[in-house]
Amino acid sequence: KEEKNKYTNLFEGKNVIAIHAESIQGFTMNLKFNGEELTPNINKLAKDGIYFSNFYSQESVGNSSDSEFTSLSSLLPSSSGTVFMNYFNRKYETILKLLKEKNYYTFSMHGNNGSAWNRNVTYKYLGYDNFYYYTKDYEIDEEIGLGLSDKSFFRQSVNIINSIDKEK
């Protein structure tokens, strides 16, 4: 028997966008400096959408890839090495595959190189239809640290999402 709750079919027929912001911590939400919000857009998304405040990433040596794996599959990461590097070609049940059963187009976007943490290979096994990353799909107009700046990444991502929306 299928259990139903207040979230059952909540997103039916709607686009679902999950933002994995690996370098931000919960305490920055609603934080103000000199009366100005530090994260006004994220605060608005959390208020208007569903914000999971009790999510604690379980990670081993894979850091961001481990938390991606856990959030997509509900499985714990590998205790030795990383799933994305050592166990990438396994059959996993993921939220992506469940969404695809409902005719969703699933994709990921990343402001770093596609080969970082073997994402360009592993994502296919997790159920992504496409992977957009900075050395392939983005104009490299502002780099900070390991890849495209957040500002440039989000600005360009909006354009990519709009083009996907028109195609699908």
N, C-alpha and C positions, 0 to 999 in steps of 0.2 A: 504494500500500500504506500502510495506516495504522500509524504508529509507536506502540508502547506503551511506557510507562515506569512507575515506581512510583506516579505520580499518576493514571494512567489509571483512570477510574471511581471514584476515591477518594471523591468527594462524591455519587455516585449515590444518589438518594432522600433526601438530607439538605438541610437549609436551609443556605444560604451567606450569611454576613453579613460584609461588608467595611466596615471603619471607616477613613475617610479623615480623619485628624486633622491638619489643615493647620498648626497652630501648635505642634506638638511636634517635637522633634528626637530622633534615636536615642540620643544620649548620656544622656537622662533615663531610659532603660530601666535597671532594676536599680540606679539611683542611690539612695543612702540618706543621710538626714540624721538625726543622733542615733539611729542604729540603725533608723529607720523608712524603708520604701520610699517613694519619691516617687510612683511609679506602680504600686501593687500590683495593681490590676485589669488594667491593660494588660499587666503582666508575666505574669499568670496566663493571659490570652488568648494571648499569644505562646508561652508554654510548652505549653499544651494544644492550640493550633491550629497553623497554619502561619504563621510570621513571616518576611517577606521583608526581611532586613537589608541587602541590597545594592540596594535600589531608590532611585534618585536621580531626583527629578522633573526633567523638562526643561520649563522654562517660559520664556515670553516676557513680554509685558506682562499676560497673563491670570492670572498667579499661580495661585490655587487652581483656576480653571476650566481652565487649561492642564494642570495635573497630573491633574485628573479626566479630561480628554479623552485624555491619553496612557495612563493606566492602563486606560481602558475600550476603547481602539481600537488600542493599540500604535503609534500614529502620533505624530510630532513635532508640536508646536504650530506655529501660523502664525508666520512671521518678521516679519510686519507685522500689527498689530492682533491680534485674538483669534479663534479658531475659533468660540467661543460667540456672538460678536457679528457677525462678518463671513461666516462659512461654516457657520452653524448648520443650514441646510436642505439639506445634502448627504446622500447615501446613504453611510453609514459601516458597516463591519462591526465589530461590537463584541461584547464578552463577554456583554453583556446580551441581544443577539439570539441568541447561541448558547445561552444559558440558556433563553430563551423557546422555542427549538426542542425543549428537553427538558421543556417544560411548567412552567417556573418562572414565578412572578409576580415581576416586578422593580420595585423602587421605591427612591426616594432620600428621605432626610430631611435637612433643613438648618435650623439655628437662626437663619437670616437670612431676609430678604424673598425671595420667589420670583423676583422680577425681577433680583436681583443676578446679574451676569454673564449675564443672559438665560437663566438656568436653566429658568424656567417654559416657555420655548419650545423650547430646544435639547434638553432631556431626551427629548422625544417622538421626535426624529430619532435619538437615540442608542439608543433601545429601552426606555426606562423605561415601565412601565405606569402608574405614579402617582408623584407628587412631593408630599411632605408638608413644609410649611414653616411658619415661626412666625407669620406674619400670617394664615394660613388655617386651620391645623390645631392650633395650640398656644395655650394660655392664656398670655398675656404677664404672667407673675407675677414675673419677675426679669430685667431687661435689664442686660447688661454690654457696653460697646463698641457694636458694630454690630448686636447682636441679643440673642436669648435667652441667658441664662447656660448654660454647659455642664451644670451640675448640674440645672437645670430641664429643659433639652433632653433629656438622657438619661433622667431620671425619666419625663417625659411620653412619650418615644419607646418605652419599654418597654410602656406601656399601649397605644399604637398598634400596636406589633408583635404584642402578645397578641390584639388585636381582629382584626388581619389573619389571624393564625394560625387563629382560630375560623371566619372567613369562608371561607378557602381550603381 
